[in-house]
Amino acid sequence: MNTEQALRRLELTIVRRLDGLLHGSYEGLIPGPGSEAGDSRVYVPGEDDIRRMDWAVTARTGVPHVRDLIADRELETWALADLSPSMDFGTAVMEKRDLVVAAIGAIGFLAGRIGDRFGAYVLHDEHIHRMPARSGRPALYGLLHSLAEAPRGRPVADAPDLAEAVEVLASVRRRRGLRVIVSDFLGAEPVLDPRLEPPWERPMRRLAARHQVLAVEVIDPRELELPGVGLVSLVDPETGRTREVRLTGRLRAAYAEAAAAQRAATRATLRRCGVAHLVLRTDRDWIFDIAQFVLRQRRTAHLAHRHPTSGVAR
């Protein structure tokens, strides 16, 4: 199957399965704030962002209130696609890089339904490539075709990392909108302690301070646990270094423990940054996982809007 056929099949899969599930008043991937102020309502601990606190109404009533924001339309949605060498790996139905293309495609098709322009930055080899934001299906097809046809990553000295790419995404396109980061969030020095700060946390915080951010974590089952196959030759895709390792039961248990700790640290960091977190796996139905994620986001938004408002006008 050539690239064009694969992309058409991807679009058909997304339209058939997501369009039917994601109908309703919320059309975006993450229903949430915009930039236009709406009504005030009582603050709900654990659900509302304190950055949206309406201090004037709070002082007048003596009860904490937040101000809802009306979702913007026709904005620019920007994605960061991680195509570093660690993404050229997969032991299930697809490689991680294929899942990156699929996730970007799903987000692009959903953003296009409400007229958003869609652009991307691509972390690949020694460059962070920029693909301008455009609207329409042909532009999205061109972007996805470029991602699908990108050469496999190669070890490059002093190549930009995820932190630098997020910094670039945070420093350009100041107008508020949706920012999506699709990566495995694996660095040269894995962070296993949830209390420690990975290099990409501070730029992620800056990005989330202005934009609505979705982090899509792409993982393969072999990154979580190793099979009992004896002696294997392991290659670090980021550096090209090779090492022979005997996969004993003790080593496999230690590896699984470290992998679980790394994922827990990633979850904790994204939670501190205040961004939405979606996990996609190469051995799972990624369309189903995206649909479940969006439905959960909408359910949360619906519950937030069910709380009685104070009756205060704009």
BAFI-3210 file (N, C-alpha, C; in Angstrom, 3 decimals, decimal comma, padded with zeros to 6 digits):
// residues 314
n [1|2|3|4|5|6|7|8|9|10|11|12|13|14|15|16|17|18|19|20|21|22|23|24|25|26|27|28|29|30|31|32|33|34|35|36|37|38|39|40|41|42|43|44|45|46|47|48|49|50|51|52|53|54|55|56|57|58|59|60|61|62|63|64|65|66|67|68|69|70|71|72|73|74|75|76|77|78|79|80|81|82|83|84|85|86|87|88|89|90|91|92|93|94|95|96|97|98|99|100|101|102|103|104|105|106|107|108|109|110|111|112|113|114|115|116|117|118|119|120|121|122|123|124|125|126|127|128|129|130|131|132|133|134|135|136|137|138|139|140|141|142|143|144|145|146|147|148|149|150|151|152|153|154|155|156|157|158|159|160|161|162|163|164|165|166|167|168|169|170|171|172|173|174|175|176|177|178|179|180|181|182|183|184|185|186|187|188|189|190|191|192|193|194|195|196|197|198|199|200|201|202|203|204|205|206|207|208|209|210|211|212|213|214|215|216|217|218|219|220|221|222|223|224|225|226|227|228|229|230|231|232|233|234|235|236|237|238|239|240|241|242|243|244|245|246|247|248|249|250|251|252|253|254|255|256|257|258|259|260|261|262|263|264|265|266|267|268|269|270|271|272|273|274|275|276|277|278|279|280|281|282|283|284|285|286|287|288|289|290|291|292|293|294|295|296|297|298|299|300|301|302|303|304|305|306|307|308|309|310|311|312|313|314]
n.u [000,840|000,677|001,728|-000,311|-002,641|-002,630|-003,070|-005,614|-007,069|-006,642|-008,019|-010,630|-011,076|-010,985|-013,084|-015,315|-015,437|-014,913|-016,459|-019,109|-019,216|-018,507|-020,408|-022,485|-022,826|-020,267|-017,510|-014,784|-011,528|-010,735|-013,029|-013,274|-011,751|-011,906|-011,173|-012,974|-014,866|-017,290|-020,172|-020,193|-019,719|-020,191|-017,208|-015,714|-014,002|-011,133|-012,050|-012,158|-010,073|-007,955|-006,865|-008,832|-010,351|-012,912|-012,415|-013,729|-016,492|-016,257|-015,367|-017,585|-019,699|-018,721|-018,324|-016,341|-015,932|-015,712|-014,942|-016,456|-015,239|-015,888|-015,743|-013,357|-013,519|-012,364|-009,546|-005,926|-004,601|-001,860|000,526|003,048|005,148|006,906|009,489|011,845|014,676|013,870|011,230|011,051|010,218|008,580|006,609|004,180|001,097|001,797|004,389|005,750|006,063|004,175|001,886|002,123|001,636|-001,012|-002,284|-001,835|-003,251|-005,916|-006,372|-006,047|-008,150|-010,366|-009,991|-010,284|-013,013|-014,263|-013,280|-010,690|-007,337|-004,525|-001,352|002,106|005,000|007,943|009,982|012,910|015,799|018,525|017,004|014,205|011,457|009,198|005,836|003,603|000,520|-002,524|-005,805|-008,305|-008,786|-006,894|-004,495|-004,052|-003,690|-001,299|000,453|000,315|001,267|003,924|004,848|004,497|006,247|008,704|012,198|013,670|014,693|018,026|021,030|022,249|024,699|024,371|021,691|018,505|016,331|013,271|012,588|013,664|012,133|009,517|009,923|010,282|007,712|006,283|007,197|006,382|003,616|001,561|-001,145|-003,985|-004,833|-005,237|-002,695|-000,824|001,104|002,846|004,474|006,944|008,000|010,450|013,707|017,304|018,311|016,476|013,751|012,875|011,797|008,911|008,972|011,023|012,168|011,750|013,644|011,857|009,778|009,579|009,421|007,003|005,240|005,267|004,111|001,557|000,574|-000,483|-001,848|-004,270|-003,431|-002,635|-001,180|000,029|000,922|002,941|003,386|005,018|004,384|006,734|008,339|007,505|007,719|009,957|010,477|010,988|013,521|016,148|019,509|019,979|020,497|020,693|019,879|020,526|018,489|018,866|021,568|022,910|024,431|025,279|024,433|024,896|022,641|021,607|018,453|017,416|015,161|015,295|016,421|014,438|012,316|013,344|013,563|010,858|009,892|011,331|010,368|007,660|007,955|009,006|006,860|004,989|006,261|006,154|003,364|002,868|004,336|003,051|000,596|001,276|001,892|-000,568|-001,853|-003,838|-003,834|-003,253|-002,960|-001,625|-001,257|000,771|-000,268|-002,953|-006,396|-006,287|-008,095|-010,380|-009,341|-008,844|-011,481|-012,690|-011,230|-011,970|-014,720|-014,652|-013,531|-015,560|-017,621|-016,668|-016,626|-019,361|-020,387|-019,234|-020,597|-023,086|-023,322|-024,938|-025,177|-024,253|-025,911|-024,877|-024,292|-022,353]
n.v [-001,182|002,171|005,521|007,433|005,871|004,787|007,090|007,865|005,697|006,045|008,480|007,651|005,771|007,419|009,244|007,552|006,263|008,148|010,429|009,603|009,117|011,468|013,537|016,421|019,305|020,148|020,388|020,250|018,732|018,946|020,132|023,301|026,207|029,462|032,676|034,664|036,252|034,715|033,849|034,140|031,649|029,429|028,394|025,205|023,035|021,176|020,771|023,175|025,706|027,702|029,928|031,129|032,518|034,683|037,488|039,838|039,211|037,243|038,738|040,359|038,625|036,903|034,254|031,882|032,356|031,466|032,509|031,536|030,769|031,526|029,271|029,641|030,105|029,201|029,290|028,876|025,713|024,075|021,514|019,455|017,180|014,428|012,957|011,707|009,386|007,402|006,966|005,314|002,608|-000,401|-003,110|-004,229|-003,859|-001,665|000,830|003,276|005,756|005,572|005,732|008,321|009,761|008,922|009,996|012,771|013,045|012,458|014,570|016,718|016,340|016,604|019,217|020,566|020,352|022,415|024,578|025,406|026,472|024,445|023,584|022,455|021,551|019,705|017,460|016,270|014,533|016,778|019,048|021,269|021,222|023,422|023,491|025,348|026,775|025,889|025,836|023,398|020,314|019,416|020,710|019,541|016,890|017,165|017,825|015,476|013,638|014,473|013,880|011,084|010,285|011,013|010,456|007,714|008,257|009,242|008,784|011,792|014,096|016,425|016,956|018,647|018,450|017,274|019,270|021,624|021,729|022,074|024,545|026,135|025,897|027,208|029,794|030,999|032,088|033,584|033,984|032,752|029,261|025,786|023,529|020,756|018,041|015,359|012,626|010,301|011,069|010,318|010,681|011,266|010,886|009,174|010,175|009,056|009,647|011,036|013,529|014,949|017,270|017,038|017,968|019,133|020,224|022,968|024,571|023,441|024,304|027,057|027,070|026,027|028,044|029,935|028,681|026,139|022,867|019,675|016,671|013,937|010,815|008,361|004,951|001,725|-001,749|-003,206|-001,365|-001,288|-003,755|-006,554|-009,435|-012,925|-013,991|-014,691|-014,150|-011,032|-008,467|-005,138|-001,921|001,491|003,846|006,599|007,136|005,124|003,189|-000,178|-003,030|-006,169|-008,109|-010,295|-011,434|-011,926|-013,142|-011,459|-009,117|-008,408|-007,849|-005,643|-003,863|-003,538|-002,330|000,097|001,182|001,544|003,448|005,561|006,204|006,974|009,240|010,869|011,220|012,603|014,949|016,115|016,550|018,470|020,527|021,178|020,176|018,378|014,811|012,196|008,794|006,694|003,500|001,147|-001,369|-001,256|-000,296|002,609|004,520|004,007|004,663|007,432|008,319|007,622|009,272|011,872|011,812|011,616|014,107|015,774|015,022|015,937|018,701|019,098|018,500|020,566|022,764|022,288|023,200|025,574|028,971|032,293|034,201|036,570|039,064|039,490]
n.w [000,000|-000,989|000,084|-000,384|-000,590|001,980|003,548|002,681|003,564|006,291|006,717|006,089|008,101|010,387|009,900|009,684|012,211|014,265|013,627|013,943|016,665|017,929|017,805|018,480|020,688|021,320|019,315|019,086|019,771|022,429|024,396|025,731|027,248|025,721|024,433|024,880|027,341|029,452|031,438|035,070|037,609|040,442|042,008|041,602|043,506|042,509|039,943|038,527|037,064|038,896|037,801|036,387|038,152|039,219|040,620|041,295|041,506|043,427|045,648|045,999|046,605|048,512|048,062|046,373|042,896|039,425|036,083|033,159|029,876|026,509|023,871|021,303|017,748|014,469|014,786|014,993|015,065|016,383|016,064|017,533|016,247|017,152|015,655|016,255|016,486|018,371|017,868|015,721|016,109|016,936|018,004|017,705|016,056|014,591|014,032|016,320|015,062|013,017|014,519|015,420|013,045|012,637|014,927|014,579|012,216|013,045|014,859|013,144|011,252|012,950|013,888|011,504|011,034|012,384|011,170|011,838|011,216|010,507|011,595|011,858|013,789|013,352|014,906|013,901|013,158|012,907|012,937|013,554|011,957|010,281|009,369|007,661|008,966|007,619|006,173|005,276|003,458|001,431|002,257|004,754|003,975|002,565|004,651|006,244|004,419|004,178|006,753|006,815|004,817|005,750|006,239|008,087|011,445|012,454|014,382|015,653|016,488|019,123|018,538|018,433|021,267|022,873|024,711|023,560|021,229|022,242|023,409|021,130|020,042|022,025|021,834|019,515|017,454|019,097|019,539|021,259|021,357|020,399|021,285|020,438|021,456|020,324|021,320|022,678|025,011|026,015|027,182|026,904|029,421|031,459|033,541|036,617|039,028|040,273|041,482|040,430|037,900|034,513|031,513|029,676|031,123|032,062|029,618|028,753|030,739|030,228|027,721|028,323|029,893|028,239|026,173|025,262|025,936|024,701|025,482|023,842|024,514|023,180|023,126|023,148|023,759|024,369|025,518|028,040|029,239|029,048|026,949|027,842|026,418|026,531|025,505|024,007|021,518|022,031|020,791|021,059|019,782|019,656|019,950|018,630|019,836|020,702|022,644|024,165|026,005|028,568|029,174|032,037|034,617|036,835|035,763|033,915|035,628|037,015|034,896|034,126|036,433|036,399|033,989|034,598|036,604|035,127|033,442|035,369|036,354|034,084|033,837|036,247|035,831|033,584|034,750|036,668|034,941|034,003|031,698|029,256|028,986|026,893|026,210|023,792|022,372|020,565|020,413|020,777|020,054|018,636|017,709|019,256|021,782|021,468|021,047|023,512|025,211|024,299|024,827|027,621|028,218|027,329|028,999|031,441|030,880|030,514|033,061|034,488|033,461|034,435|036,995|039,099|038,088|039,165|038,306|037,533|035,202|032,155]
ca.u [000,000|001,492|001,401|-001,608|-003,689|-002,635|-003,686|-007,056|-007,623|-006,638|-009,133|-011,887|-011,207|-011,291|-014,409|-016,345|-015,536|-014,957|-017,549|-020,355|-019,164|-018,201|-021,364|-023,011|-022,558|-018,828|-016,955|-013,341|-010,927|-010,813|-013,925|-012,732|-011,778|-011,507|-010,628|-014,061|-015,416|-018,689|-020,797|-019,540|-020,427|-019,517|-015,980|-015,796|-012,639|-010,707|-012,501|-011,953|-008,739|-007,985|-006,455|-010,045|-011,119|-013,513|-012,185|-014,718|-017,709|-015,903|-015,347|-018,932|-020,615|-018,107|-018,241|-015,441|-016,535|-014,848|-015,608|-016,345|-014,792|-016,576|-014,764|-013,061|-013,684|-011,480|-008,219|-004,863|-004,179|-000,498|000,962|004,474|005,296|008,228|009,954|013,218|014,927|013,169|009,878|011,145|010,216|007,252|006,589|002,783|000,486|002,391|005,481|005,337|005,972|002,890|000,884|002,246|000,902|-002,431|-002,774|-001,862|-004,360|-007,189|-006,496|-006,229|-009,498|-011,312|-009,829|-010,818|-014,471|-014,748|-012,654|-009,366|-006,149|-003,731|000,052|002,881|006,456|008,386|011,311|013,473|017,246|019,104|016,159|012,805|010,852|007,921|004,870|002,676|-000,882|-003,453|-007,103|-008,729|-008,343|-005,645|-003,339|-003,816|-003,125|000,100|001,191|000,401|002,143|005,305|005,179|004,582|007,386|009,950|013,162|013,830|015,635|019,398|021,742|022,888|025,309|023,779|020,390|017,538|015,511|011,869|012,507|013,892|010,999|008,397|010,272|009,970|006,258|005,771|007,702|005,795|002,157|001,134|-002,595|-004,438|-005,396|-004,898|-001,358|-000,794|002,464|002,782|005,836|007,037|008,496|011,651|014,912|018,583|018,421|015,088|013,378|012,094|011,225|007,857|009,236|012,054|011,689|012,419|014,033|010,769|008,672|009,446|008,789|005,611|004,487|005,100|003,146|000,227|000,117|-001,171|-002,634|-004,827|-002,402|-002,889|000,016|-000,285|002,071|002,931|004,227|004,979|004,400|008,083|008,951|006,985|008,247|010,779|010,141|012,029|014,086|017,569|020,493|019,522|021,334|019,887|020,455|019,974|018,245|019,289|023,028|023,433|025,233|024,729|024,893|024,277|022,109|020,851|017,215|017,057|013,939|015,591|016,597|013,133|011,527|013,899|013,210|009,427|009,731|011,842|009,456|006,463|008,326|009,152|005,518|004,376|006,892|005,600|002,000|002,929|004,829|001,990|-000,434|001,770|001,835|-001,967|-002,230|-004,562|-002,893|-003,834|-001,985|-001,908|-000,336|000,839|-000,965|-004,349|-007,227|-006,042|-009,326|-011,218|-008,744|-009,104|-012,907|-012,941|-010,629|-012,800|-015,974|-014,386|-013,352|-016,879|-018,402|-016,181|-017,112|-020,808|-020,618|-018,858|-021,631|-024,335|-023,361|-025,724|-024,436|-024,641|-026,843|-024,163|-024,136|-020,979]
ca.v [000,000|003,374|006,521|008,047|004,923|004,678|008,288|007,812|004,709|006,684|009,436|006,903|005,190|008,488|009,798|006,541|005,868|009,284|011,345|009,110|009,148|012,776|014,572|017,156|020,739|020,356|019,760|020,164|017,571|019,210|021,257|024,034|027,665|030,278|033,947|035,599|036,012|034,325|034,095|033,658|030,596|029,028|027,616|023,803|022,560|019,963|020,757|024,463|026,291|028,910|031,077|031,759|033,039|036,002|038,071|040,877|038,557|036,565|039,736|040,903|037,619|036,146|032,854|031,813|032,211|031,482|033,019|030,664|031,391|031,015|028,636|030,354|029,402|029,617|029,575|028,024|024,587|023,687|020,240|019,121|015,757|013,911|011,893|011,376|007,957|006,484|006,722|004,291|001,359|-000,951|-004,571|-004,670|-003,723|-000,523|001,488|004,485|006,859|005,438|006,218|009,783|010,227|008,678|010,959|014,084|013,018|012,550|015,924|017,616|016,202|017,159|020,670|021,071|020,366|023,695|025,642|025,809|026,230|023,418|023,591|021,514|021,534|018,308|017,219|015,200|014,658|017,953|020,200|021,366|021,709|024,124|023,343|026,458|026,463|026,132|025,186|022,593|018,924|019,233|021,127|018,516|015,730|017,461|017,724|014,064|012,967|014,804|013,118|009,661|010,047|011,456|009,360|007,226|009,065|008,749|009,423|013,054|014,764|017,721|017,145|019,268|017,495|017,643|020,550|022,696|021,785|022,686|025,955|026,777|025,951|028,184|031,145|031,529|032,010|033,973|033,976|031,560|028,177|024,434|023,050|019,307|017,483|013,905|012,167|009,248|011,743|009,618|011,469|010,555|010,544|008,991|010,669|008,006|010,188|012,008|014,834|015,632|018,046|016,724|019,192|019,753|020,694|024,426|025,065|022,990|025,213|028,326|026,834|025,839|029,286|030,757|027,883|024,853|021,921|018,234|015,839|012,584|009,943|007,189|003,911|000,361|-002,659|-003,645|-000,330|-001,459|-005,014|-007,297|-010,858|-013,835|-014,626|-014,974|-013,160|-010,169|-007,324|-003,932|-000,746|002,786|004,533|007,995|007,234|004,062|002,249|-001,525|-003,771|-007,472|-008,251|-011,516|-011,024|-012,804|-012,747|-010,328|-007,937|-008,041|-007,244|-004,305|-003,037|-003,220|-001,367|001,392|001,687|002,023|004,682|006,618|006,612|007,697|010,559|011,635|011,603|013,612|016,195|016,689|017,042|019,739|021,538|021,494|019,851|017,122|013,718|011,063|007,727|005,810|002,371|000,491|-002,652|-001,018|000,402|004,017|005,278|003,837|005,417|008,852|008,559|007,584|010,471|013,034|011,693|011,971|015,550|016,403|014,757|016,874|020,029|019,123|018,577|021,906|023,709|021,994|023,872|026,795|030,218|033,292|035,150|037,797|039,287|039,746]
ca.w [000,000|-001,036|001,092|-000,680|-000,212|003,439|004,098|002,404|004,486|007,601|006,775|006,113|009,444|011,339|009,630|009,976|013,611|015,175|013,307|014,513|018,122|018,493|017,416|019,631|020,710|021,355|018,121|019,143|020,429|023,866|024,657|026,858|027,246|024,588|024,886|025,145|028,672|029,555|032,731|036,282|038,330|041,667|041,830|042,004|043,797|041,822|038,552|037,887|037,065|039,723|036,996|035,851|039,274|039,044|041,933|041,580|041,976|044,684|046,718|046,198|047,150|049,584|047,625|045,216|041,576|038,249|034,889|031,998|028,640|025,327|022,980|020,061|016,476|013,394|015,305|014,479|015,890|016,060|016,635|017,519|015,956|017,495|014,765|016,621|016,224|019,277|017,355|014,675|016,860|017,150|018,032|017,632|014,733|013,894|014,718|017,021|014,114|012,336|015,457|015,401|011,862|012,869|015,918|013,937|011,260|013,771|015,388|012,002|010,693|013,910|013,881|010,248|011,055|012,894|010,396|012,326|010,408|011,183|011,233|012,666|013,895|013,317|015,471|013,077|012,983|013,533|012,655|013,948|010,719|010,416|008,291|007,925|009,268|006,508|006,341|004,137|003,381|000,674|003,055|005,774|003,277|002,282|005,907|006,635|003,447|004,545|007,953|006,492|003,931|006,384|006,418|009,446|012,203|012,566|015,485|015,288|017,641|019,511|017,916|019,346|021,996|023,031|025,426|022,588|020,314|022,968|023,559|019,852|019,935|022,988|021,560|018,285|017,356|020,426|019,700|021,970|020,556|020,843|020,969|020,633|021,426|020,153|021,590|023,686|026,211|026,484|026,980|027,034|030,841|031,919|034,871|037,279|040,260|039,928|042,076|039,661|036,763|033,244|030,795|028,915|031,969|032,097|028,384|028,713|031,602|029,517|026,649|028,906|030,512|027,249|025,232|025,682|025,502|024,767|025,348|023,389|024,803|022,309|023,726|022,622|024,918|024,708|026,339|029,388|029,762|028,099|026,892|028,310|025,219|026,712|025,091|022,918|021,192|022,141|020,129|021,441|018,515|019,703|019,864|017,788|020,623|020,784|023,817|024,335|027,363|028,833|029,831|033,148|035,300|037,709|034,923|033,355|036,705|037,265|033,746|034,228|037,529|035,937|032,968|035,297|037,296|034,124|033,018|036,483|036,396|032,974|034,217|037,299|035,247|032,761|035,677|037,226|033,882|033,747|030,319|029,064|028,723|026,166|025,957|022,659|022,328|019,263|020,468|021,113|019,082|018,942|017,453|020,442|022,878|021,228|021,270|024,951|025,787|023,977|025,561|029,020|028,279|027,168|030,202|032,443|030,518|030,743|034,502|034,937|033,069|035,130|038,287|038,983|037,982|040,155|037,710|037,234|033,772|031,754]
c.u [000,887|000,989|000,031|-002,758|-003,786|-003,306|-005,190|-007,741|-007,682|-007,806|-010,468|-012,133|-011,627|-012,714|-015,502|-016,533|-015,610|-016,130|-018,859|-020,396|-019,117|-019,127|-021,836|-022,580|-021,079|-018,218|-015,453|-012,852|-010,972|-011,766|-013,437|-012,683|-011,400|-010,927|-011,713|-014,728|-016,895|-019,228|-019,928|-020,391|-019,586|-018,323|-016,155|-014,388|-012,328|-011,113|-012,153|-010,519|-008,786|-007,520|-007,652|-010,930|-011,617|-013,462|-013,218|-016,002|-017,453|-015,929|-016,750|-019,857|-020,056|-017,975|-017,324|-016,201|-015,438|-015,649|-015,371|-015,888|-015,496|-015,539|-014,595|-013,317|-012,698|-010,131|-007,184|-004,557|-002,785|-000,135|002,480|004,590|006,740|008,549|011,436|013,416|014,184|011,747|009,869|011,201|008,784|007,287|005,162|002,266|001,061|003,587|004,967|005,209|004,677|001,759|000,936|001,451|-000,601|-003,009|-002,861|-003,017|-005,704|-007,411|-006,748|-007,616|-010,538|-011,214|-010,420|-012,328|-015,027|-013,990|-011,294|-008,300|-005,228|-002,301|000,835|004,353|006,865|009,810|011,911|014,939|017,751|018,250|014,817|012,103|009,506|007,075|003,751|001,245|-001,758|-004,760|-007,404|-008,086|-007,063|-004,403|-003,014|-003,214|-001,650|000,969|001,389|001,314|003,602|005,741|005,395|005,816|008,718|010,909|013,230|014,906|017,011|020,080|022,496|023,441|024,666|022,466|019,442|016,680|014,087|011,730|012,690|012,709|009,781|008,656|009,958|008,457|005,676|006,133|007,108|004,280|001,511|-000,383|-003,048|-005,037|-005,009|-003,498|-001,290|000,639|002,350|004,199|005,793|007,583|009,664|012,871|016,164|018,806|017,010|014,884|012,446|011,433|010,177|008,109|010,277|011,456|012,433|012,719|012,880|009,663|008,509|008,902|007,337|004,736|004,234|004,072|001,722|-000,307|-000,687|-002,133|-003,285|-003,922|-002,876|-001,572|-000,419|000,971|001,937|003,890|004,025|005,072|005,795|008,855|008,497|007,499|008,975|010,385|011,293|012,621|015,586|018,455|019,965|020,539|020,447|020,620|019,752|019,755|018,739|020,794|023,642|024,261|024,503|025,300|024,146|023,881|021,393|019,638|016,808|015,760|014,146|015,730|015,266|012,263|012,018|013,532|011,746|009,178|010,186|010,912|008,189|006,754|008,456|007,790|004,816|004,956|006,363|004,188|002,006|003,370|003,746|000,858|-000,007|001,681|000,402|-002,408|-003,002|-003,588|-003,645|-002,730|-002,472|-000,831|-000,385|000,105|-002,438|-005,077|-007,139|-007,270|-010,242|-010,669|-008,961|-010,566|-013,231|-012,385|-011,516|-014,114|-015,790|-014,226|-014,696|-017,751|-017,980|-016,680|-018,607|-021,116|-020,280|-019,936|-022,959|-024,445|-024,100|-024,827|-024,984|-025,673|-026,194|-023,987|-022,681|-020,552]
c.v [001,249|004,408|007,131|007,134|004,798|005,885|008,312|006,800|005,275|007,647|008,714|006,303|006,238|008,990|008,804|006,336|007,043|010,211|010,892|009,197|010,560|013,870|015,291|018,608|021,059|019,622|019,552|018,920|017,723|020,380|022,013|025,514|028,267|031,567|034,955|035,251|035,663|034,657|033,593|032,574|030,194|028,129|026,199|023,285|021,243|019,902|022,051|024,947|027,604|030,140|031,790|032,309|034,450|036,701|039,125|040,268|037,843|037,539|040,250|039,921|036,883|034,671|032,797|031,548|032,165|032,007|032,049|031,468|030,731|030,494|029,434|029,471|029,986|030,097|028,714|026,943|024,172|022,401|020,148|017,615|015,336|012,736|011,616|009,866|006,992|006,179|005,671|002,908|000,894|-002,465|-005,114|-004,462|-002,554|-000,020|002,748|005,670|006,788|005,964|007,740|010,350|010,064|009,702|012,360|014,156|013,176|013,962|016,911|017,544|016,788|018,681|021,281|021,153|021,689|024,856|026,096|025,573|025,318|023,464|022,678|021,892|020,071|018,225|016,016|015,483|015,938|019,202|020,107|022,032|022,369|023,905|024,345|025,993|026,851|025,410|024,346|021,218|018,745|019,617|020,094|017,266|015,951|017,336|016,264|013,288|013,232|014,023|011,643|009,336|010,474|010,276|008,927|008,041|008,423|009,449|010,663|013,696|016,121|018,005|017,818|018,208|018,019|018,990|021,727|022,841|022,422|024,170|026,726|026,940|027,020|029,615|031,771|031,390|032,310|033,918|032,650|030,526|026,836|024,081|021,572|018,822|015,973|013,365|010,965|009,791|010,985|010,463|010,628|010,101|010,399|009,515|009,644|008,477|011,239|013,405|015,630|016,279|017,642|018,007|019,894|020,330|022,211|024,994|024,631|023,888|026,547|028,192|026,757|027,098|030,126|029,960|026,692|023,774|020,491|017,508|014,427|011,739|008,654|006,152|002,575|-000,600|-003,120|-002,581|-000,435|-002,739|-005,769|-008,769|-011,712|-014,621|-014,865|-013,830|-012,365|-009,054|-006,092|-002,748|000,500|003,594|005,973|008,150|006,197|003,033|000,913|-002,239|-005,096|-007,667|-009,589|-011,150|-012,056|-012,307|-011,522|-009,035|-007,473|-007,369|-005,824|-003,355|-002,607|-002,192|000,024|002,010|002,241|003,339|005,843|007,114|007,388|009,109|011,446|012,115|012,728|014,962|016,866|017,224|018,369|020,861|021,943|021,216|018,544|016,051|012,539|010,061|006,867|004,737|001,699|-000,845|-002,494|-000,332|001,899|004,884|005,206|004,665|006,922|009,180|008,578|008,819|011,693|012,986|012,021|013,479|016,263|016,189|015,712|018,289|020,156|019,247|019,962|022,924|023,446|022,726|025,193|028,023|031,213|034,264|036,471|037,924|039,545|041,154]
c.w [000,000|-000,026|000,863|-000,286|001,313|004,079|003,848|003,321|005,906|007,734|006,869|007,492|010,457|011,151|010,018|011,469|014,573|014,902|013,935|016,019|018,680|017,985|018,662|019,587|020,784|020,173|018,215|019,842|021,936|024,067|025,874|026,609|025,917|025,125|025,204|026,468|028,612|030,945|033,874|036,924|039,533|041,353|042,382|042,245|043,079|040,368|037,820|038,050|037,858|038,949|036,382|036,977|038,972|040,400|042,291|042,140|043,296|045,854|047,040|046,912|048,358|049,286|046,402|043,915|040,517|037,079|033,743|030,793|027,463|024,343|021,694|018,856|015,467|013,932|014,591|015,495|015,426|016,783|016,566|017,361|016,216|016,574|015,005|016,473|017,141|018,813|016,253|015,307|017,045|017,073|017,933|016,213|013,943|014,672|015,400|016,061|013,311|013,211|015,577|014,230|012,062|013,843|015,325|012,946|011,947|014,284|014,256|011,408|011,631|013,964|012,619|010,224|011,546|012,263|010,877|011,268|011,208|010,667|012,169|012,682|014,019|013,831|014,754|012,805|013,660|013,382|013,366|012,768|011,015|009,165|008,527|008,162|008,092|006,817|005,107|004,107|002,573|001,470|004,117|005,150|002,971|003,521|006,306|005,686|003,778|005,784|007,631|005,662|004,545|006,552|007,877|010,155|012,282|013,735|015,007|016,555|017,869|018,801|018,905|020,015|022,139|023,731|024,470|021,642|020,979|023,162|022,281|019,703|020,858|022,613|020,310|018,348|018,705|020,611|020,310|021,022|021,152|020,380|021,349|020,491|021,393|020,256|022,521|025,004|026,854|026,174|027,132|028,468|031,400|033,336|035,502|038,572|039,906|040,472|041,300|038,417|035,493|032,472|030,088|029,789|031,920|030,786|028,246|029,584|030,907|028,400|027,200|029,558|029,532|026,376|025,928|025,093|025,711|024,536|024,987|023,569|024,007|022,888|023,014|023,811|025,322|025,480|027,791|030,039|028,663|028,103|027,415|027,168|025,343|026,270|023,890|022,702|021,142|021,520|020,637|020,171|018,496|019,528|018,929|018,524|020,772|022,008|023,889|025,801|027,470|029,697|030,891|033,790|036,176|036,903|034,345|034,403|036,999|036,129|033,828|035,321|037,105|034,898|033,601|036,021|036,306|033,654|034,122|036,585|035,274|033,297|035,241|036,737|034,419|033,634|036,289|036,202|033,553|032,330|030,284|028,588|028,105|025,875|024,800|022,600|020,965|019,242|020,836|019,957|019,373|018,678|018,676|021,598|022,715|021,518|022,760|025,645|025,541|024,738|027,038|029,175|028,190|028,397|031,317|032,161|030,789|032,228|035,034|034,621|033,756|036,455|038,143|038,929|038,971|039,635|037,372|035,747|033,460|032,112]
res [m|n|t|e|q|a|l|r|r|l|e|l|t|i|v|r|r|l|d|g|l|l|h|g|s|y|e|g|l|i|p|g|p|g|s|e|a|g|d|s|r|v|y|v|p|g|e|d|d|i|r|r|m|d|w|a|v|t|a|r|t|g|v|p|h|v|r|d|l|i|a|d|r|e|l|e|t|w|a|l|a|d|l|s|p|s|m|d|f|g|t|a|v|m|e|k|r|d|l|v|v|a|a|i|g|a|i|g|f|l|a|g|r|i|g|d|r|f|g|a|y|v|l|h|d|e|h|i|h|r|m|p|a|r|s|g|r|p|a|l|y|g|l|l|h|s|l|a|e|a|p|r|g|r|p|v|a|d|a|p|d|l|a|e|a|v|e|v|l|a|s|v|r|r|r|r|g|l|r|v|i|v|s|d|f|l|g|a|e|p|v|l|d|p|r|l|e|p|p|w|e|r|p|m|r|r|l|a|a|r|h|q|v|l|a|v|e|v|i|d|p|r|e|l|e|l|p|g|v|g|l|v|s|l|v|d|p|e|t|g|r|t|r|e|v|r|l|t|g|r|l|r|a|a|y|a|e|a|a|a|a|q|r|a|a|t|r|a|t|l|r|r|c|g|v|a|h|l|v|l|r|t|d|r|d|w|i|f|d|i|a|q|f|v|l|r|q|r|r|t|a|h|l|a|h|r|h|p|t|s|g|v|a|r]
***
